[in-house]
Amino acid sequence: MKKVIIGISAAVIWLVCVIAFAVAAGKSGGAQHQFTVLTVKEDAVKDYNTMPVFKQLAEETGIEVYWTYNTSTQYGNNTDPVGIKGIDAIYHSGFSNLKLYDYGRRGRIVAIDNYLSVMPNFKKILNERPDIKEALKSPDGHIYSLPRVEEMGLKTYPNMLYINKKWVKKLLDSGWKLPSGVNLTEADLVDGLDLYRSDFKAILQEFYDRDMDETIPDKNEIPLTFVSGNWQGNESDLIASFGVPENREHKTIVNGEITFTVEDEKWFKAVEELYDWNQKGLIRSTSFAQTDSEFLARGQDGRYGAFYWWEKDTVLAKENRDDYIIVLPLKDEDGNRFVGVSNELEVEKGACVILEACEDKEGLLSYFDKFFEPEYSAQLNYGSIKSGAFLSEKVDGKLIPNDDHGIQSADDFRMKNAPYGVVYLTKEVWENNVQMESRANLRLENLEKYVKPYTFEGATPIPNLNYTQDELITLNTYESSLSNNIASWFTGSITGKTPPSRDSWLNLLSTNRNSIDTVKKINQEAYDRYIAATQGN
């Protein structure tokens, strides 16, 4: 039986462990491993070696898998992971388009499209989905990584606004009225609460001024919170309520044209207003610095007056969930609502790369090809059947998720039991092979009711774009610094001691003008090529 070692480790530690393992295996008469693959795993995630899905893969393929790890921090500190001696592949590589192409053209990682004869599942995907094939290509036309494909229709709208209806009822019971004069009653406190932004602000002010939870004299309540710049649960929809198609990159397509929201006067007006909210204590500065883990931990005790996330069950303890309802996208003073669309992709590159140093590329790629089969993809993404992620019996040929994970949340269960990475879960797979989790279906229903109808007219996400070598190099030069400059100005302007000035905003645009124009031009040309390649126009 072939044995594959899969994992990440710092070079020296890894070498010591492998040598020790080889010696032990030799003494015990066991076979040595032929493949070594690096992967990223945090300490809370279960040892992949114990996961039933990999044991099942070993039995079916004849390839036994052994995993060793680095945390994301350790991996991030390694400037050249493909240079570690003795490894054959990297799982969860996270390589950018430029890095994939750079490693590929220099012959350090494998052009996977040269090995499709041993990858029937992946070959079929490329034949049936030209959009995916186009998305995975590098400038030279080769595919240097295996993808993660999860088509659920959720990532485009990563935010929903929730508010503590128990606290709002307390305000109403005290005789407090909305400033707009709208007669809000207890009967209105259901999902789909309709509020002007100014009314929402006034409610948050009451949350700040009063002891809403009646537990501690201090102001431990948090009126509004989010995770600034996070892929979900960010402040984008609050900014969008001022009339711009905002997302965390400040970059989107409107009627076929690449646009930057930071150039819009309305975007600056939003920053001015959020500065006022921060000054009044409605948004704490921690919202612009906290991690998603810190945000989720703080939400467990019900101290949030309102928050952005895409579901409340992940944020709140079970006993507090019924206290929160969905708020429609906030209305501006004219009664209009706007939400932007994110550029979070359902087809992701860089889930796995194979190194040129691998002596049996066909064998390793044939192993990873199994990951694209529906039953394996489902277990890799959610946890194995034997671990309790799905019911043991299928219904009408479909795997059925097990929604009961005891006292732990569904997210906690997945983080511990699912390796993620290379999967293929498309609309067709959901229809025929795997049933979505009930919470995913609920999110889709809520988005259809409360969010999607208010999408900024003409706004669409930026798809997976292919760039030329020169374009990739240019984007690498400009995009990172531009993003950092915008983020620094944005956060500093909202959390600073003095109000943001229009001159400072204009200076931001002026000093970054070349970067903005260059990034827009390159993306526009790549988008036009994408449309021509995928739609035949």
Buried (B, 14 or more C-beta within 10 A) or exposed (E): EBBBBBBBBBBEEBBEBBEEBEEEBEEEEEEEBBBBBBBBBEEEBBEBBEBBBBBBBBEEBEBBBBBBBBBEEBBEEBEEBBEBEEBBBBBBBBBBBBBBBBBBBEEBBBBBBEBBEBBEBBBEBBEEBEBBBBBBBBBEEBBBBBBBBBBBBBBBBBBBBBBBBBBBBBBBEEEBEBEBEEEBEEEBBEBEBBBBBBBBBBBBBBBBEBEBBEEEEEBEBBBBBBBBBBBBBBBBBBBBBBBBBBBBBBBBBBEEEBBBBBBBEBBBBBBBBBBEBBBBBBBBEBBBEBEBEEBBEBBBBBBBBBBBBBBBBBBBEEEBBEBBBBBBBBBBEEEEBBBBBBBBBBBBBBBBBBBBBBEBBEBBBBBBBBBBBBBBBBBBBBBBBBBBBBBEEBEEEBBBBBEEBEEEBBBBBBBBBBBBBBBBBBEEBBEEBBBBBEBBBEBBEBBEEBBBEBBBEEBBBBBBBBBBBEBBBBBBEBBEEBBEBBBEBBBEBBBBEEEBEEEBBEEBBEEBEEBBEBBBEBBBBBBBBBEEBBEEE
